[in-house]
């Protein structure tokens, strides 16, 4: 069987078959800390659940729950759900993100880059979230600095409003990364409202960020 028959898009693989996805643990398979974490949110990045991913909630002390869920999507095992605990009233911005090292980010510099992921919302969640890819010109700057001093020459390379439904759906966005950028970060963010209900959450699966002009099949 040829590559095009196996993958359906061999023309979209200019860099070869492997190492396309620069997101680590994009399938949310690895949860070495815990598969469910409940904690008082803070305005700093907290590595509380899936490996390599962080969460934060700004300007509030509401309780966040980050949990592993059985995937809705064929070929994935798990998804990551982030929610306010039922009854909480804090409405600070909530983040789920990953900060990439410079050695990983450089493969995207000077190229067209595509973000793809699956997402759905709980019945009590707000109607939209943002998908953001952030770029900087420093070296191995941390997630903590994103929320304090910011990254060197930091700017949003992609800022996309997503309107998910209660059905898991794939979303894809393509954008350019200038050759001067040496580090990337990805995050999903939303601003909750009112008092949290039992289904005040967003769930994500199969997150991929690749140097390509269209999405290709998910690579762990």
Residue frames as qw, qx, qy, qz and C-alpha x, y, z in Angstrom:
[[0.000, 0.888, 0.459, 0.000, 0.00, 0.00, 0.00],
 [0.409, 0.491, -0.025, 0.769, 1.37, 3.42, -0.92],
 [0.213, -0.171, -0.451, 0.850, 1.82, 6.27, 1.53],
 [0.287, -0.076, -0.150, -0.943, -0.98, 8.25, -0.06],
 [0.624, -0.279, -0.624, -0.378, -3.36, 5.33, 0.39],
 [0.548, -0.264, -0.670, 0.425, -2.30, 4.79, 4.00],
 [0.219, -0.351, -0.355, 0.838, -2.42, 8.43, 5.07],
 [0.239, 0.775, 0.583, 0.042, -4.61, 10.01, 2.44],
 [0.076, 0.997, 0.022, -0.020, -2.42, 13.12, 2.21],
 [0.823, -0.141, 0.106, 0.540, 1.17, 12.26, 1.35],
 [0.395, 0.625, 0.139, 0.659, 1.57, 15.55, -0.50],
 [0.319, -0.875, -0.027, -0.363, 1.13, 17.33, 2.82],
 [0.833, -0.509, 0.078, 0.200, 4.22, 15.78, 4.39],
 [0.495, 0.800, -0.259, 0.218, 7.15, 17.82, 3.11],
 [0.187, -0.725, 0.594, -0.294, 9.16, 17.19, 6.27],
 [0.279, 0.188, -0.940, 0.055, 8.73, 13.40, 6.19],
 [0.578, -0.382, -0.657, -0.297, 6.42, 11.01, 7.94],
 [0.621, -0.483, -0.527, 0.322, 7.50, 11.42, 11.55],
 [0.396, -0.343, -0.246, 0.815, 8.04, 14.19, 14.07],
 [0.046, 0.545, 0.420, 0.724, 5.37, 16.43, 12.58],
 [0.445, -0.787, -0.343, -0.254, 3.48, 17.19, 15.79],
 [0.315, 0.443, -0.458, 0.703, 5.49, 19.52, 18.03],
 [0.594, -0.506, 0.172, -0.602, 2.91, 19.23, 20.84],
 [0.228, 0.209, -0.920, 0.241, 4.02, 16.65, 23.41],
 [0.073, 0.276, 0.880, -0.380, 1.26, 14.42, 24.78],
 [0.301, 0.065, -0.223, -0.925, -1.24, 15.95, 22.36],
 [0.557, -0.199, -0.710, -0.383, -3.38, 12.83, 22.67],
 [0.485, -0.524, 0.325, -0.620, -3.53, 13.20, 26.49],
 [0.868, -0.019, -0.493, -0.058, -2.38, 9.61, 27.00],
 [0.592, 0.060, -0.555, 0.582, 0.15, 10.32, 29.75],
 [0.415, -0.760, -0.035, -0.498, -1.05, 11.44, 33.21],
 [0.620, 0.121, -0.644, 0.432, 1.80, 10.60, 35.58],
 [0.076, -0.266, 0.450, -0.849, 0.73, 13.03, 38.33],
 [0.342, 0.271, 0.749, -0.499, -2.95, 12.15, 38.59],
 [0.098, 0.333, 0.767, 0.540, -5.91, 11.53, 36.29],
 [0.196, -0.803, -0.442, -0.348, -8.07, 14.04, 38.15],
 [0.411, -0.058, -0.350, 0.839, -6.93, 17.15, 39.99],
 [0.192, -0.858, -0.414, -0.237, -9.06, 19.59, 42.00],
 [0.549, -0.204, -0.223, 0.779, -7.28, 22.70, 43.21],
 [0.014, -0.880, -0.242, 0.409, -7.67, 26.35, 44.05],
 [0.632, 0.591, 0.213, 0.454, -6.79, 28.14, 40.83],
 [0.371, -0.709, 0.029, 0.599, -4.17, 30.85, 40.76],
 [0.413, 0.882, -0.057, -0.222, -2.73, 33.36, 38.31],
 [0.087, -0.627, 0.737, 0.239, 0.30, 31.19, 37.60],
 [0.716, 0.249, -0.560, -0.336, 0.67, 28.15, 35.37],
 [0.617, -0.357, 0.620, -0.327, -0.03, 24.97, 37.35],
 [0.452, 0.281, -0.804, -0.265, 1.12, 21.58, 36.08],
 [0.545, -0.200, 0.551, -0.599, -1.63, 19.57, 37.76],
 [0.849, 0.171, 0.400, -0.299, -2.74, 16.82, 35.39],
 [0.900, 0.399, 0.116, 0.135, -1.72, 15.67, 31.86],
 [0.670, -0.333, 0.219, 0.627, 2.04, 15.64, 31.35],
 [0.387, 0.102, 0.319, 0.859, 3.48, 18.78, 29.69],
 [0.102, -0.665, -0.461, -0.579, 0.18, 20.70, 29.97],
 [0.171, -0.129, -0.505, 0.836, -0.55, 23.53, 32.38],
 [0.136, -0.745, -0.593, -0.274, -3.69, 25.26, 33.57],
 [0.199, -0.073, -0.311, 0.927, -4.31, 28.67, 35.12],
 [0.079, -0.785, -0.579, -0.208, -7.19, 30.87, 36.18],
 [0.305, 0.272, -0.141, 0.902, -6.52, 34.57, 36.51],
 [0.184, -0.286, 0.165, -0.926, -7.79, 36.92, 39.22],
 [0.769, -0.320, -0.140, -0.535, -9.83, 34.39, 41.16],
 [0.165, -0.370, 0.870, -0.282, -9.56, 31.70, 43.79],
 [0.857, 0.082, 0.011, -0.508, -12.27, 29.48, 42.36],
 [0.619, -0.270, 0.735, 0.049, -11.67, 25.74, 42.27],
 [0.545, 0.487, -0.502, -0.462, -10.67, 24.14, 38.97],
 [0.818, -0.093, 0.564, -0.069, -11.02, 20.47, 38.10],
 [0.378, 0.585, -0.612, -0.374, -8.77, 18.95, 35.43],
 [0.737, -0.103, 0.630, -0.222, -9.64, 15.38, 34.57],
 [0.003, 0.222, -0.864, -0.452, -8.97, 12.55, 32.13],
 [0.699, 0.280, 0.293, -0.590, -12.02, 11.50, 30.15],
 [0.622, 0.149, 0.731, 0.240, -12.68, 8.62, 27.80],
 [0.027, -0.266, 0.414, 0.870, -12.26, 9.98, 24.28],
 [0.613, 0.511, 0.342, -0.496, -15.24, 10.65, 22.05],
 [0.477, 0.704, -0.375, -0.370, -13.08, 10.43, 18.92],
 [0.990, 0.125, 0.037, 0.051, -12.10, 7.19, 17.19],
 [0.754, 0.388, -0.255, 0.465, -8.40, 6.32, 17.54],
 [0.011, 0.580, -0.442, 0.684, -7.91, 8.34, 20.73],
 [0.476, -0.234, -0.803, 0.272, -7.96, 6.88, 24.22],
 [0.305, -0.600, -0.506, 0.540, -8.48, 10.00, 26.32],
 [0.138, 0.761, 0.192, 0.604, -9.44, 13.63, 26.38],
 [0.329, -0.106, -0.457, 0.819, -8.65, 16.44, 28.83],
 [0.205, -0.773, -0.504, -0.328, -11.55, 18.22, 30.52],
 [0.266, 0.022, -0.355, 0.896, -11.14, 21.53, 32.37],
 [0.298, -0.669, -0.541, -0.413, -13.99, 22.93, 34.42],
 [0.196, -0.438, 0.390, -0.786, -15.00, 25.14, 37.29],
 [0.104, -0.167, -0.932, 0.303, -16.30, 23.16, 40.23],
 [0.237, -0.611, -0.631, -0.416, -20.08, 23.30, 40.46],
 [0.411, -0.813, -0.386, 0.142, -21.25, 26.23, 42.58],
 [0.514, -0.285, 0.036, 0.808, -18.11, 28.32, 42.09],
 [0.204, 0.911, 0.329, -0.142, -18.61, 31.99, 41.22],
 [0.328, -0.606, 0.349, 0.635, -15.12, 33.14, 40.19],
 [0.672, 0.690, 0.266, -0.051, -15.02, 34.37, 36.60],
 [0.183, -0.735, 0.496, 0.424, -11.31, 34.82, 35.94],
 [0.654, 0.541, -0.424, -0.317, -9.99, 33.69, 32.56],
 [0.851, -0.238, 0.468, -0.016, -9.23, 29.94, 32.43],
 [0.362, 0.687, -0.576, -0.257, -6.31, 28.50, 30.45],
 [0.915, -0.106, 0.375, 0.108, -5.17, 25.08, 29.27],
 [0.407, 0.859, -0.293, -0.104, -1.81, 25.35, 27.55],
 [0.911, -0.118, 0.148, 0.367, 1.59, 23.96, 26.64],
 [0.004, 0.923, -0.311, -0.228, 4.89, 25.84, 26.38],
 [0.929, 0.317, -0.001, 0.189, 7.34, 24.50, 23.80],
 [0.599, -0.543, 0.250, 0.533, 11.10, 24.54, 24.13],
 [0.195, 0.770, -0.317, -0.518, 13.17, 26.49, 21.61],
 [0.163, -0.301, 0.875, 0.343, 14.69, 23.34, 20.06],
 [0.335, 0.411, 0.848, -0.015, 11.16, 22.11, 19.31],
 [0.260, 0.806, 0.294, -0.444, 9.73, 25.45, 18.21],
 [0.074, -0.600, 0.465, 0.646, 12.42, 26.18, 15.63],
 [0.319, 0.138, 0.866, 0.359, 11.04, 23.57, 13.24],
 [0.220, 0.761, 0.608, -0.053, 8.07, 25.92, 12.70],
 [0.133, -0.717, 0.061, 0.681, 10.07, 29.13, 12.11],
 [0.093, 0.447, -0.499, -0.737, 9.68, 30.67, 8.66],
 [0.050, -0.104, -0.938, -0.327, 6.91, 28.26, 7.67],
 [0.597, -0.276, -0.248, -0.711, 3.18, 27.84, 7.34],
 [0.014, 0.088, -0.897, 0.433, 1.93, 26.11, 10.50],
 [0.566, -0.312, -0.484, -0.589, -1.36, 24.33, 11.12],
 [0.240, -0.144, 0.736, -0.617, -3.09, 23.83, 14.45],
 [0.614, -0.178, -0.575, -0.511, -5.70, 21.08, 14.65],
 [0.077, -0.079, 0.820, -0.561, -7.65, 19.72, 17.61],
 [0.376, -0.458, -0.735, -0.329, -10.97, 18.24, 18.68],
 [0.022, -0.038, 0.503, -0.863, -13.19, 20.01, 21.22],
 [0.337, -0.569, -0.648, -0.378, -16.64, 20.05, 22.76],
 [0.126, -0.367, 0.346, -0.855, -18.39, 21.97, 25.55],
 [0.077, -0.314, -0.880, 0.348, -20.52, 21.09, 28.53],
 [0.039, -0.706, -0.632, -0.319, -24.11, 22.30, 28.61],
 [0.331, -0.878, -0.267, 0.222, -23.32, 24.94, 31.27],
 [0.565, -0.226, 0.181, 0.773, -20.16, 26.34, 29.66],
 [0.177, 0.710, -0.044, -0.680, -19.91, 29.70, 27.93],
 [0.783, 0.556, 0.208, -0.185, -20.40, 29.62, 24.17],
 [0.646, 0.702, -0.237, 0.185, -16.83, 30.26, 22.96],
 [0.689, -0.577, 0.192, 0.394, -13.16, 29.81, 23.75],
 [0.333, 0.870, -0.325, -0.163, -10.02, 31.12, 22.06],
 [0.931, -0.001, 0.144, 0.335, -7.26, 29.04, 20.50],
 [0.048, 0.969, -0.238, -0.056, -3.99, 30.97, 20.65],
 [0.874, 0.070, -0.022, 0.480, -0.50, 30.24, 19.40],
 [0.198, -0.970, 0.098, 0.103, 1.96, 32.67, 20.94],
 [0.820, 0.346, -0.098, 0.445, 5.46, 33.35, 19.68],
 [0.357, -0.907, 0.141, 0.176, 8.58, 34.88, 21.18],
 [0.614, 0.695, -0.309, 0.211, 12.20, 35.57, 20.28],
 [0.364, -0.699, 0.569, -0.236, 13.86, 34.40, 23.49],
 [0.502, 0.272, -0.821, -0.007, 15.29, 31.01, 24.42],
 [0.498, -0.230, -0.821, 0.159, 13.44, 28.47, 26.55],
 [0.224, -0.268, 0.284, -0.893, 11.35, 31.04, 28.37],
 [0.008, -0.158, -0.945, 0.285, 8.89, 29.55, 30.83],
 [0.196, -0.614, -0.679, -0.352, 5.14, 29.47, 31.11],
 [0.368, -0.662, -0.429, 0.493, 5.45, 31.49, 34.32],
 [0.231, -0.301, 0.140, 0.914, 6.96, 34.41, 32.44],
 [0.006, -0.424, -0.664, -0.616, 3.97, 34.47, 30.10],
 [0.342, -0.765, -0.528, -0.138, 1.85, 35.66, 33.02],
 [0.483, -0.690, -0.141, 0.520, 4.41, 37.94, 34.65],
 [0.172, -0.621, 0.274, 0.714, 6.97, 39.79, 32.54],
 [0.720, 0.629, 0.072, -0.283, 6.00, 38.27, 29.21],
 [0.848, 0.054, 0.332, 0.410, 8.23, 36.76, 26.54],
 [0.251, -0.459, 0.333, 0.784, 10.89, 38.61, 24.57],
 [0.246, 0.216, -0.471, -0.819, 9.11, 40.26, 21.60],
 [0.220, 0.235, 0.937, -0.139, 6.08, 38.12, 22.43],
 [0.426, 0.209, -0.143, -0.868, 3.00, 38.27, 20.23],
 [0.708, 0.222, 0.604, -0.289, -0.01, 36.19, 19.20],
 [0.031, -0.257, 0.749, 0.610, 0.62, 34.42, 15.90],
 [0.320, -0.326, -0.769, -0.448, -2.86, 32.90, 15.90],
 [0.190, 0.119, 0.589, -0.777, -5.86, 34.12, 17.89],
 [0.332, -0.147, -0.722, -0.589, -8.99, 32.26, 16.86],
 [0.522, -0.073, 0.436, -0.729, -12.43, 32.32, 18.48],
 [0.233, -0.023, -0.947, -0.222, -13.97, 28.84, 18.49],
 [0.607, -0.116, 0.173, -0.767, -17.67, 28.15, 18.99],
 [0.113, 0.106, -0.987, -0.042, -17.90, 24.48, 19.93],
 [0.706, -0.265, -0.266, -0.601, -21.02, 22.39, 20.42],
 [0.691, -0.402, 0.509, -0.320, -21.77, 19.54, 22.81],
 [0.961, 0.243, 0.126, 0.044, -20.58, 17.16, 20.07],
 [0.562, -0.503, 0.407, 0.515, -16.84, 16.52, 19.67],
 [0.600, 0.787, 0.141, 0.025, -15.70, 18.32, 16.50],
 [0.710, -0.099, 0.167, 0.677, -12.35, 18.85, 14.77],
 [0.127, 0.977, 0.062, -0.162, -11.09, 22.38, 14.19],
 [0.753, 0.035, 0.208, 0.623, -8.13, 23.41, 12.02],
 [0.072, 0.986, 0.026, -0.151, -6.37, 26.76, 11.52],
 [0.785, 0.178, 0.117, 0.581, -3.33, 27.66, 9.41],
 [0.089, -0.991, 0.022, 0.094, -1.07, 30.66, 9.92],
 [0.654, 0.575, -0.278, 0.405, 2.47, 31.88, 9.20],
 [0.672, -0.677, 0.009, 0.301, 5.39, 31.91, 11.64],
 [0.301, 0.909, -0.282, 0.063, 8.14, 34.38, 10.82],
 [0.822, 0.245, -0.399, 0.323, 11.69, 33.05, 10.71],
 [0.099, 0.574, -0.442, 0.683, 12.68, 35.31, 13.63],
 [0.715, -0.474, 0.140, -0.495, 10.55, 33.45, 16.19],
 [0.316, 0.404, -0.835, 0.200, 12.43, 31.00, 18.38],
 [0.028, 0.087, 0.896, -0.435, 9.76, 29.79, 20.78],
 [0.444, -0.286, -0.478, -0.702, 6.06, 28.94, 20.68],
 [0.174, 0.087, 0.817, -0.543, 3.30, 28.28, 23.17],
 [0.338, -0.316, -0.672, -0.578, -0.25, 27.07, 22.63],
 [0.083, 0.158, 0.751, -0.636, -3.20, 27.70, 24.86],
 [0.227, -0.552, -0.670, -0.442, -6.97, 27.51, 24.95],
 [0.085, -0.105, -0.474, 0.870, -8.65, 30.22, 27.06],
 [0.238, -0.586, -0.603, -0.486, -12.16, 31.22, 28.03],
 [0.094, -0.207, 0.395, -0.890, -13.94, 33.54, 30.45],
 [0.202, -0.415, -0.886, 0.030, -16.66, 31.81, 32.48],
 [0.233, -0.351, -0.013, -0.907, -19.71, 33.67, 33.71],
 [0.713, -0.403, -0.110, -0.562, -22.17, 33.40, 36.58],
 [0.605, -0.425, 0.619, -0.266, -22.25, 30.44, 38.93],
 [0.202, 0.334, -0.877, -0.281, -20.79, 27.19, 37.65],
 [0.880, -0.030, 0.044, -0.473, -23.15, 24.35, 36.93],
 [0.826, -0.243, 0.506, 0.053, -22.26, 20.67, 36.85],
 [0.765, 0.349, 0.399, 0.364, -21.36, 20.85, 33.14],
 [0.085, 0.981, -0.106, -0.141, -19.32, 24.05, 33.06],
 [0.622, -0.415, 0.548, 0.376, -16.40, 22.61, 31.08],
 [0.597, 0.660, -0.345, -0.298, -14.53, 22.26, 27.81],
 [0.838, -0.208, 0.488, 0.127, -12.94, 19.00, 26.67],
 [0.336, 0.767, -0.452, -0.309, -10.05, 18.66, 24.21],
 [0.885, -0.046, 0.448, 0.117, -8.64, 15.72, 22.25],
 [0.763, 0.317, 0.370, 0.424, -5.99, 15.10, 19.59],
 [0.010, 0.960, -0.051, -0.274, -4.11, 18.42, 19.68],
 [0.786, 0.115, 0.296, 0.531, -1.58, 18.82, 16.87],
 [0.079, 0.934, -0.127, -0.323, 0.69, 21.71, 15.83],
 [0.789, 0.038, 0.453, 0.414, 2.74, 21.07, 12.69],
 [0.022, -0.570, 0.358, 0.739, 4.81, 22.90, 10.10],
 [0.252, 0.258, 0.850, 0.385, 2.44, 22.28, 7.21],
 [0.190, 0.009, -0.180, -0.965, -0.13, 24.19, 5.17],
 [0.716, -0.233, -0.318, -0.576, -2.95, 21.74, 5.91],
 [0.625, -0.429, 0.555, -0.344, -3.68, 19.32, 8.76],
 [0.508, 0.271, -0.803, -0.154, -2.42, 15.76, 8.46],
 [0.793, -0.355, -0.478, -0.129, -3.46, 12.64, 10.43],
 [0.488, -0.811, 0.219, -0.237, -2.78, 12.97, 14.15],
 [0.707, 0.301, -0.538, 0.346, 0.68, 11.97, 15.34],
 [0.688, -0.712, -0.136, 0.037, 1.36, 11.30, 19.02]]
